[in-house]
Amino acid sequence: MADLASRITKPDEEPAPAAPAAETKLDGDEEVGSALVDATYDVEIKLSDLQNEEGNPLYSVKSFEELGLPKSINDGLLAMNFKKPSKVQETALPLMLANPPRNMIAQSQSGTGKTAAFVLTCLTRVDLNQKTTPQALLLAPSRELARQIQGVILSIGQFCGDLTVVAAIPGAVARDTKVEGSIVVGTPGTVIDLIKRNQFDTKNLKVLVIDEADNMLDMQGLGDQCLRVKQKIPRTTQILLFSATFPDKVMSFAEKYAPSANQMRLKHNDLTVKGISQMYMDCPDQDKKYDILCKLYGLMTIGSSVIFVRTRESADEIKRRMESDGHKVSVLHGAYEGVNRDTLLDDFRSGRSKVLITTNVLARGIDVSTVSMVINYDIPMKGPGEREPDAETYLHRIGRTGRFGRVGVSISFVYDKRSYQALTYISNYYGIDLVQLSPDDWDETERKVQDVLKSSRAKPDYAPNAIKVD
Amino acid sequence: MAGSPPSRPRSFQYTSPSRTISEILGEDRNSEVRHKLRIETAWKEHERVREDAERALREHNQKEEQRRLLEEKRREEERIRRDEQIAAERIRLNALKAKKVEIPPVLPDPEPPKAPPAAPVAKAPESAPSPTPATATTPQLNNLLNGTTAQKTPAPLGQPAPNPFGAPPKPSPFTQASLQTAIGNLQVQSKEPVAPTPRPQPPVAQRPAPVPIDRYTIIHTNLKALRTLMTQQAKVNKLLKQRMGDMRRDIRKSVGQLTGGPAGTNRQQQNKIMENLREALANQVGSQLVDPNDYLLEPRSYAQGGQQSPEKLPSLFLYLLNQFAKAAISQFVNEASARPETADPVGVCIAATFSDPNFQWRGQSLIDILMAKFRIVCPVLFGFRGSEKTLEGRKRLGWKKEHGSWVDEQVHMDRMTGLGAGFAAVSLRNFSKTKKVNPYPPRNYWTAMAKIVNTPSPEISNTQAVVLKAMIQNYEQKFLEHYGSAAIAALRMCLFEFPARVPAGSQSAAINSLGVLATQLQRDSGLVLT
């Protein structure tokens, strides 16, 4: 922007000579700038004036090339239409790629490029000439997520020659075969089994990544297994923990798991992606929810959508109703297993079906970029008897939309006092304002939804800028 | 076997036609005469069979030959037809190239040249031969970045400035009154359809342009006015109000439900859309009638197939067609932006709907309604250009503003990706197997592509690169089917020569993506362009 000053040739209302100071004001305040908008000459401006979003988690001043990635990897990113690193990538990548390697605990909002960040680290760290030696291990809480990460590695690494990525998920590795690939992605249980049976040689591992780390390190769940994996790998392995949420009780354990790690943390109320417009639908009673659900699809342009329900029965019933309304629907819940689940999700991922109805099994991590609406058909609850509102699950659910800066909508259904109170608790917890929708006048509801969509990205508080690096 | 006569079957009944029992038992049955006679007979029979066989063979060969000739003729005709097509497109491409290079140097300037030139402008586009160097230092220079300048008449240097001090520009007489209502960031462009005046030095034999390209922005404005008209009607027309919203939402939902898959996958959705449009056309709710010419690039007279078409059409029908177009564009922006391949079923649906004779008027489709929207949201497809670093440039590129601030760069580029793919999905449809007429034939794709790749080097923008990539990816096959080897040449230009022309230092991820796409094409479909 060396010739910036030379290009300012602005005849102002008062014929003052153009000064760079006046010019930098251009964008922020429209009422002053409006005369300029009508002008017919061009004034070059700084990017920071065009986009005043330093705090935007997707904002970045660097390019991938500046981060020092090899050309083969950079080409993979270009093929995937990634043009610039996101905040978490820009901030975390240099730290993760630095030598000697240091551990990392990184938190960033859903859909801001965490997966790409750790995949880039793995691809950069492994020696691709050693095709049969596992050098990076990535752990995820579900087979779907593991397969998804495998897909991302293969996409970004599409120009990296003979890249071999093994999925260590139930049923994928035969009993007497060795795990032979530069990178292994799996679920903790299967990985432990493979190590125990000497199928998986861990002594050359350079990187261990744990995705959805808060969920994985929870001692009531997969924490124990993750601990056992750690005991089986070299002490020099670099450990990277990633998640959108890190509740305090998990954090202290995470710090022990990944000692002296660099950390990127977010504040409580910066957690939700502001690009997702969050609304709720006031349903007169439980039975009306089906019809209202179908009506929602006419209110706005929807690519794919995910509907979260509590029970398998209602999932199947909703599928029936929606199919008769012309939708192509996939249902995925615990009753489906293994390869069946893969096929169902692949249908959704590829767009053969555009509606996915699911129970909580898929709340986390699944990234289908075209999802533009998430529906909480039932408000997420937890604890014994499902009495307690589940704020974390809510966040992960709505994070299935609004991926990488795209517009997304979440609509939660309430119909009685209990569901209303649960949603109120969640909205208070994150400090978000939910927009109320009503099924009485669809013209009016449509107008309201359109207004919300228009303002979604332009809210003045769209700046969750609390990313800090310790 | 081909040359030999067929062997005679044993049971042939003519074996010894003259042989009867009496003969066999006769005295002279072993006499020499009898013997000779029998040889004679046998020989004649042999000759007869042989001639029969030879004739059959000759006939067969003749038929074969005839068939071969016909086939050859057909193939030859096909080849000639293809060659002609290619030649025609080449000529068109050349014409376009020639046209682009010679951008008229001077512009009529609505601004006063009052501002003191702060400094000599650093970067004068080399492509602009400037016989009046004085203007090169004035602020209008940057207007050259606008693709629209090609249509403007260069004004004499001393032209009085009609619009001093950056006051809001007045609408030109060509724009309609309704334009004033309008479209903030497009005012600059909508001023410009003053174009039909010929340029001073036409570089090639110029086709008279009966309609300036920016008729599209006028259509767009008229469509906005139509929307207002509908809201007003709905206030007084209960029946209309009851149906209008439901029909609109029905169409939007159906467009959203379209998915890829084998033929027939989207029949239910297609029928639903058509059903709503037919209902609107029947106009039982009694919406006002309006003149479709307001939404067309060129007016259609009664003589042009007007015999079947009424003078005016129900406003509800045009409104819904507009909503359908809007839903499609929105689907491109919101869905195809993330996954470009989702544009294709929408493109099929658009082609099917606009080519339906029921929804045509005076013998042609009403697709201008859709294209007017494309023109607004993705101007680079129509040859408009601009710098991403300037306000005006961004506006010309269709960079969206929301609540006063520009949308994020990634968001803009995603939009352009979706729209580029959407444009290809609409303009590269194959109508060879149907009797219907393609409402937006492939030549439009070629033209849009040419307008992008013929951009003078200093004016090439990332937006153009992104749109170009999206137009090509997943559509290289269809492009090749329509244009054959000319398509290969065009792809080479798009993916190698075009990015190579970008000035050093201006290389970007978007520009580099074009080269990566070429690598992908070679890897995935074996298409070698180098």
Boltz contact constraints between the chains, C-beta under 6 A:
constraints:
  - contact:
      token1: [A, 3]
      token2: [B, 122]
      max_distance: 6.0
  - contact:
      token1: [A, 6]
      token2: [B, 119]
      max_distance: 6.0
  - contact:
      token1: [A, 6]
      token2: [B, 122]
      max_distance: 6.0
  - contact:
      token1: [A, 8]
      token2: [B, 118]
      max_distance: 6.0
  - contact:
      token1: [A, 9]
      token2: [B, 115]
      max_distance: 6.0
  - contact:
      token1: [A, 9]
      token2: [B, 118]
      max_distance: 6.0
  - contact:
      token1: [A, 9]
      token2: [B, 139]
      max_distance: 6.0
  - contact:
      token1: [A, 11]
      token2: [B, 114]
      max_distance: 6.0
  - contact:
      token1: [A, 11]
      token2: [B, 115]
      max_distance: 6.0
  - contact:
      token1: [A, 18]
      token2: [B, 118]
      max_distance: 6.0
  - contact:
      token1: [A, 30]
      token2: [B, 404]
      max_distance: 6.0
  - contact:
      token1: [A, 35]
      token2: [B, 166]
      max_distance: 6.0
  - contact:
      token1: [A, 38]
      token2: [B, 168]
      max_distance: 6.0
  - contact:
      token1: [A, 39]
      token2: [B, 166]
      max_distance: 6.0
  - contact:
      token1: [A, 40]
      token2: [B, 110]
      max_distance: 6.0
  - contact:
      token1: [A, 40]
      token2: [B, 111]
      max_distance: 6.0
  - contact:
      token1: [A, 40]
      token2: [B, 188]
      max_distance: 6.0
  - contact:
      token1: [A, 41]
      token2: [B, 139]
      max_distance: 6.0
  - contact:
      token1: [A, 41]
      token2: [B, 142]
      max_distance: 6.0
  - contact:
      token1: [A, 42]
      token2: [B, 142]
      max_distance: 6.0
  - contact:
      token1: [A, 42]
      token2: [B, 390]
      max_distance: 6.0
  - contact:
      token1: [A, 42]
      token2: [B, 392]
      max_distance: 6.0
  - contact:
      token1: [A, 42]
      token2: [B, 393]
      max_distance: 6.0
  - contact:
      token1: [A, 43]
      token2: [B, 390]
      max_distance: 6.0
  - contact:
      token1: [A, 43]
      token2: [B, 391]
      max_distance: 6.0
  - contact:
      token1: [A, 44]
      token2: [B, 389]
      max_distance: 6.0
  - contact:
      token1: [A, 44]
      token2: [B, 390]
      max_distance: 6.0
  - contact:
      token1: [A, 50]
      token2: [B, 406]
      max_distance: 6.0
  - contact:
      token1: [A, 75]
      token2: [B, 516]
      max_distance: 6.0
  - contact:
      token1: [A, 78]
      token2: [B, 509]
      max_distance: 6.0
  - contact:
      token1: [A, 78]
      token2: [B, 512]
      max_distance: 6.0
  - contact:
      token1: [A, 78]
      token2: [B, 513]
      max_distance: 6.0
  - contact:
      token1: [A, 78]
      token2: [B, 516]
      max_distance: 6.0
  - contact:
      token1: [A, 79]
      token2: [B, 516]
      max_distance: 6.0
  - contact:
      token1: [A, 79]
      token2: [B, 520]
      max_distance: 6.0
  - contact:
      token1: [A, 83]
      token2: [B, 509]
      max_distance: 6.0
  - contact:
      token1: [A, 297]
      token2: [B, 253]
      max_distance: 6.0
  - contact:
      token1: [A, 298]
      token2: [B, 249]
      max_distance: 6.0
  - contact:
      token1: [A, 298]
      token2: [B, 252]
      max_distance: 6.0
  - contact:
      token1: [A, 298]
      token2: [B, 253]
      max_distance: 6.0
  - contact:
      token1: [A, 301]
      token2: [B, 330]
      max_distance: 6.0
  - contact:
      token1: [A, 301]
      token2: [B, 331]
      max_distance: 6.0
  - contact:
      token1: [A, 301]
      token2: [B, 334]
      max_distance: 6.0
  - contact:
      token1: [A, 302]
      token2: [B, 256]
      max_distance: 6.0
  - contact:
      token1: [A, 303]
      token2: [B, 334]
      max_distance: 6.0
  - contact:
      token1: [A, 303]
      token2: [B, 335]
      max_distance: 6.0
  - contact:
      token1: [A, 326]
      token2: [B, 257]
      max_distance: 6.0
  - contact:
      token1: [A, 326]
      token2: [B, 268]
      max_distance: 6.0
  - contact:
      token1: [A, 326]
      token2: [B, 269]
      max_distance: 6.0
  - contact:
      token1: [A, 327]
      token2: [B, 257]
      max_distance: 6.0
  - contact:
      token1: [A, 328]
      token2: [B, 259]
      max_distance: 6.0
  - contact:
      token1: [A, 351]
      token2: [B, 259]
      max_distance: 6.0
  - contact:
      token1: [A, 351]
      token2: [B, 260]
      max_distance: 6.0
  - contact:
      token1: [A, 351]
      token2: [B, 342]
      max_distance: 6.0
  - contact:
      token1: [A, 354]
      token2: [B, 259]
      max_distance: 6.0
  - contact:
      token1: [A, 369]
      token2: [B, 338]
      max_distance: 6.0
  - contact:
      token1: [A, 370]
      token2: [B, 335]
      max_distance: 6.0
  - contact:
      token1: [A, 370]
      token2: [B, 338]
      max_distance: 6.0
  - contact:
      token1: [A, 370]
      token2: [B, 339]
      max_distance: 6.0
  - contact:
      token1: [A, 372]
      token2: [B, 334]
      max_distance: 6.0
  - contact:
      token1: [A, 405]
      token2: [B, 408]
      max_distance: 6.0
  - contact:
      token1: [A, 405]
      token2: [B, 410]
      max_distance: 6.0
  - contact:
      token1: [A, 405]
      token2: [B, 411]
      max_distance: 6.0
  - contact:
      token1: [A, 443]
      token2: [B, 245]
      max_distance: 6.0
  - contact:
      token1: [A, 457]
      token2: [B, 402]
      max_distance: 6.0
  - contact:
      token1: [A, 458]
      token2: [B, 402]
      max_distance: 6.0
  - contact:
      token1: [A, 458]
      token2: [B, 403]
      max_distance: 6.0
